[in-house]
Amino acid sequence: MNRSTIDLWVGVFVVAGIAGLLFLALKVGNLASFSTSQMYQVQAKFANIGGLKARAPVKSAGVVIGRVADIRFDNESYEALVARSSPPASSASSTSASKRAATA
């Protein structure tokens, strides 16, 4: 192998490494939203939201069902208004849930 071929391969691996680190940093920071599916929003009012932050995962039975989209203050009721974004339920999961409910 000559020097230019080795330099090319080193460059390819360096670029791949930087891309991998960027991807991991976005995933760890909950900033990666690579999904292009449509989301729906649900809003709720809370008297105390504690340490809740935007983009925090919303879980049900340990499964992430959405993320906190926005936190605002309602001046009329003096409560926190939290908006949650979730993808629509897939037909496969709703079908299996309805079958479980029918057998219970």
ChimeraX commands (.cxc) that place a marker at each C-alpha (Angstrom):
marker #1 position 0.00,0.00,0.00 radius 0.5
marker #1 position 1.32,3.40,-0.84 radius 0.5
marker #1 position 1.07,6.45,1.40 radius 0.5
marker #1 position -1.96,8.07,-0.30 radius 0.5
marker #1 position -4.05,4.90,0.10 radius 0.5
marker #1 position -3.23,4.70,3.80 radius 0.5
marker #1 position -4.07,8.40,4.23 radius 0.5
marker #1 position -7.42,7.84,2.49 radius 0.5
marker #1 position -8.35,4.93,4.81 radius 0.5
marker #1 position -7.29,6.89,7.90 radius 0.5
marker #1 position -9.49,9.76,6.74 radius 0.5
marker #1 position -12.47,7.45,6.20 radius 0.5
marker #1 position -12.14,5.98,9.69 radius 0.5
marker #1 position -11.71,9.42,11.30 radius 0.5
marker #1 position -14.88,10.71,9.58 radius 0.5
marker #1 position -16.78,7.55,10.60 radius 0.5
marker #1 position -15.58,7.94,14.19 radius 0.5
marker #1 position -16.67,11.59,14.36 radius 0.5
marker #1 position -20.07,10.71,12.89 radius 0.5
marker #1 position -20.48,7.93,15.47 radius 0.5
marker #1 position -19.57,10.24,18.35 radius 0.5
marker #1 position -22.03,12.87,17.11 radius 0.5
marker #1 position -24.80,10.28,16.89 radius 0.5
marker #1 position -24.11,9.01,20.42 radius 0.5
marker #1 position -23.96,12.55,21.82 radius 0.5
marker #1 position -27.37,13.34,20.32 radius 0.5
marker #1 position -28.87,10.12,21.67 radius 0.5
marker #1 position -27.49,10.69,25.18 radius 0.5
marker #1 position -28.74,14.27,25.20 radius 0.5
marker #1 position -32.24,13.23,24.03 radius 0.5
marker #1 position -31.82,15.59,21.11 radius 0.5
marker #1 position -31.95,13.01,18.34 radius 0.5
marker #1 position -35.32,12.90,16.70 radius 0.5
marker #1 position -34.74,10.97,13.52 radius 0.5
marker #1 position -38.36,9.89,13.29 radius 0.5
marker #1 position -40.41,11.50,10.53 radius 0.5
marker #1 position -43.70,9.94,11.65 radius 0.5
marker #1 position -46.60,12.16,12.62 radius 0.5
marker #1 position -46.91,12.94,16.32 radius 0.5
marker #1 position -49.94,13.95,18.34 radius 0.5
marker #1 position -49.90,16.16,21.41 radius 0.5
marker #1 position -51.67,15.77,24.73 radius 0.5
marker #1 position -51.74,18.66,27.20 radius 0.5
marker #1 position -52.20,18.41,30.94 radius 0.5
marker #1 position -52.09,20.84,33.87 radius 0.5
marker #1 position -50.04,20.10,36.98 radius 0.5
marker #1 position -49.72,21.98,40.28 radius 0.5
marker #1 position -46.17,20.66,40.78 radius 0.5
marker #1 position -43.92,19.33,38.02 radius 0.5
marker #1 position -40.81,18.93,40.18 radius 0.5
marker #1 position -37.69,18.51,38.04 radius 0.5
marker #1 position -39.53,17.85,34.79 radius 0.5
marker #1 position -37.70,19.12,31.72 radius 0.5
marker #1 position -38.52,19.43,28.03 radius 0.5
marker #1 position -37.64,16.34,25.95 radius 0.5
marker #1 position -37.84,14.11,29.06 radius 0.5
marker #1 position -39.20,10.63,28.30 radius 0.5
marker #1 position -42.80,9.85,29.29 radius 0.5
marker #1 position -43.11,6.23,30.43 radius 0.5
marker #1 position -45.99,3.87,31.02 radius 0.5
marker #1 position -45.12,0.54,32.68 radius 0.5
marker #1 position -41.46,1.24,31.96 radius 0.5
marker #1 position -42.00,1.74,28.22 radius 0.5
marker #1 position -41.29,5.12,26.64 radius 0.5
marker #1 position -44.58,6.26,25.08 radius 0.5
marker #1 position -43.60,9.81,24.25 radius 0.5
marker #1 position -41.57,12.85,25.24 radius 0.5
marker #1 position -42.34,16.13,26.98 radius 0.5
marker #1 position -42.69,18.62,24.14 radius 0.5
marker #1 position -43.25,21.89,26.01 radius 0.5
marker #1 position -43.69,23.27,29.52 radius 0.5
marker #1 position -45.51,26.56,30.00 radius 0.5
marker #1 position -47.15,28.45,32.84 radius 0.5
marker #1 position -50.90,29.07,32.72 radius 0.5
marker #1 position -51.53,32.58,34.06 radius 0.5
marker #1 position -55.24,31.92,34.64 radius 0.5
marker #1 position -55.04,28.76,36.76 radius 0.5
marker #1 position -51.46,29.29,38.06 radius 0.5
marker #1 position -50.49,25.75,37.06 radius 0.5
marker #1 position -47.88,24.26,34.78 radius 0.5
marker #1 position -49.17,23.31,31.34 radius 0.5
marker #1 position -47.23,20.30,30.01 radius 0.5
marker #1 position -47.51,19.15,26.40 radius 0.5
marker #1 position -46.54,15.56,25.56 radius 0.5
marker #1 position -45.78,14.37,22.01 radius 0.5
marker #1 position -46.40,10.75,21.11 radius 0.5
marker #1 position -46.47,8.78,17.89 radius 0.5
marker #1 position -49.86,7.34,16.95 radius 0.5
marker #1 position -50.44,3.80,18.20 radius 0.5
marker #1 position -49.68,1.18,15.59 radius 0.5
marker #1 position -52.50,-1.07,14.48 radius 0.5
marker #1 position -50.59,-4.19,15.58 radius 0.5
marker #1 position -50.25,-3.05,19.18 radius 0.5
marker #1 position -53.85,-1.83,19.42 radius 0.5
marker #1 position -55.11,-5.11,17.96 radius 0.5
marker #1 position -53.17,-7.20,20.47 radius 0.5
marker #1 position -54.33,-4.94,23.31 radius 0.5
marker #1 position -57.96,-5.32,22.27 radius 0.5
marker #1 position -57.54,-9.11,22.09 radius 0.5
marker #1 position -56.09,-9.17,25.63 radius 0.5
marker #1 position -58.95,-7.01,26.88 radius 0.5
marker #1 position -61.52,-9.29,25.26 radius 0.5
marker #1 position -60.07,-12.40,26.91 radius 0.5
marker #1 position -59.81,-10.85,30.37 radius 0.5
marker link #1:1,2 radius 0.2
marker link #1:2,3 radius 0.2
marker link #1:3,4 radius 0.2
marker link #1:4,5 radius 0.2
marker link #1:5,6 radius 0.2
marker link #1:6,7 radius 0.2
marker link #1:7,8 radius 0.2
marker link #1:8,9 radius 0.2
marker link #1:9,10 radius 0.2
marker link #1:10,11 radius 0.2
marker link #1:11,12 radius 0.2
marker link #1:12,13 radius 0.2
marker link #1:13,14 radius 0.2
marker link #1:14,15 radius 0.2
marker link #1:15,16 radius 0.2
marker link #1:16,17 radius 0.2
marker link #1:17,18 radius 0.2
marker link #1:18,19 radius 0.2
marker link #1:19,20 radius 0.2
marker link #1:20,21 radius 0.2
marker link #1:21,22 radius 0.2
marker link #1:22,23 radius 0.2
marker link #1:23,24 radius 0.2
marker link #1:24,25 radius 0.2
marker link #1:25,26 radius 0.2
marker link #1:26,27 radius 0.2
marker link #1:27,28 radius 0.2
marker link #1:28,29 radius 0.2
marker link #1:29,30 radius 0.2
marker link #1:30,31 radius 0.2
marker link #1:31,32 radius 0.2
marker link #1:32,33 radius 0.2
marker link #1:33,34 radius 0.2
marker link #1:34,35 radius 0.2
marker link #1:35,36 radius 0.2
marker link #1:36,37 radius 0.2
marker link #1:37,38 radius 0.2
marker link #1:38,39 radius 0.2
marker link #1:39,40 radius 0.2
marker link #1:40,41 radius 0.2
marker link #1:41,42 radius 0.2
marker link #1:42,43 radius 0.2
marker link #1:43,44 radius 0.2
marker link #1:44,45 radius 0.2
marker link #1:45,46 radius 0.2
marker link #1:46,47 radius 0.2
marker link #1:47,48 radius 0.2
marker link #1:48,49 radius 0.2
marker link #1:49,50 radius 0.2
marker link #1:50,51 radius 0.2
marker link #1:51,52 radius 0.2
marker link #1:52,53 radius 0.2
marker link #1:53,54 radius 0.2
marker link #1:54,55 radius 0.2
marker link #1:55,56 radius 0.2
marker link #1:56,57 radius 0.2
marker link #1:57,58 radius 0.2
marker link #1:58,59 radius 0.2
marker link #1:59,60 radius 0.2
marker link #1:60,61 radius 0.2
marker link #1:61,62 radius 0.2
marker link #1:62,63 radius 0.2
marker link #1:63,64 radius 0.2
marker link #1:64,65 radius 0.2
marker link #1:65,66 radius 0.2
marker link #1:66,67 radius 0.2
marker link #1:67,68 radius 0.2
marker link #1:68,69 radius 0.2
marker link #1:69,70 radius 0.2
marker link #1:70,71 radius 0.2
marker link #1:71,72 radius 0.2
marker link #1:72,73 radius 0.2
marker link #1:73,74 radius 0.2
marker link #1:74,75 radius 0.2
marker link #1:75,76 radius 0.2
marker link #1:76,77 radius 0.2
marker link #1:77,78 radius 0.2
marker link #1:78,79 radius 0.2
marker link #1:79,80 radius 0.2
marker link #1:80,81 radius 0.2
marker link #1:81,82 radius 0.2
marker link #1:82,83 radius 0.2
marker link #1:83,84 radius 0.2
marker link #1:84,85 radius 0.2
marker link #1:85,86 radius 0.2
marker link #1:86,87 radius 0.2
marker link #1:87,88 radius 0.2
marker link #1:88,89 radius 0.2
marker link #1:89,90 radius 0.2
marker link #1:90,91 radius 0.2
marker link #1:91,92 radius 0.2
marker link #1:92,93 radius 0.2
marker link #1:93,94 radius 0.2
marker link #1:94,95 radius 0.2
marker link #1:95,96 radius 0.2
marker link #1:96,97 radius 0.2
marker link #1:97,98 radius 0.2
marker link #1:98,99 radius 0.2
marker link #1:99,100 radius 0.2
marker link #1:100,101 radius 0.2
marker link #1:101,102 radius 0.2
marker link #1:102,103 radius 0.2
marker link #1:103,104 radius 0.2
view
